[in-house]
Amino acid sequence: MFVVLGLAQLGVALAVRATSEPGTQRNWSLLGAVALSAVLQIAGVLLGPLQTLLGTASLTLVELSACAAVALVPGVALRLSRRRGAPATL
């Protein structure tokens, strides 16, 4: 649950960002912050000292992959709804 919720929120952050206009630079800081947060989120369930601190348990590669797949759902749904022009509601 810890990984799914954390990664899902990062996906939503990427899905709701404004699209870049042609000729403008992308916000690389946001991408860097999301990537770093994802690495730290995964470290929280894989590294022993962080597991103790956060009260988490180690996940297998299959479990981690399943968590990542489920975490994609809110961000992808939001992104698709924005492309169709529907109001963004979560």
C-alpha positions, 0 to 999 in steps of 0.5 A: 500500500505504501508503494502504490499510494506514493507512486500513484501520487507521483504519477498524478503529479506528472499527469496534471502538469501543464503541457509545454508550448512549442519553443519553451523549455520543459520543467526538468526540475519536476521530472528530477523531483519525481524521479528522486522521490520514486527512488526514495519510495522504493528504497523505503521498502528495499533497504533495511534501515529504512524498513525499520524506520518506516515500518515497511517490509521487503517486496519481491520483484513481482510484488514491486512490479504489481505495485508499479502497475497499479500505481499507473492507473490514476495518472494514466486515467487522468492524462487520458481524460485531459486529452479528451477534454473532459474535466479533471476530477479525482 
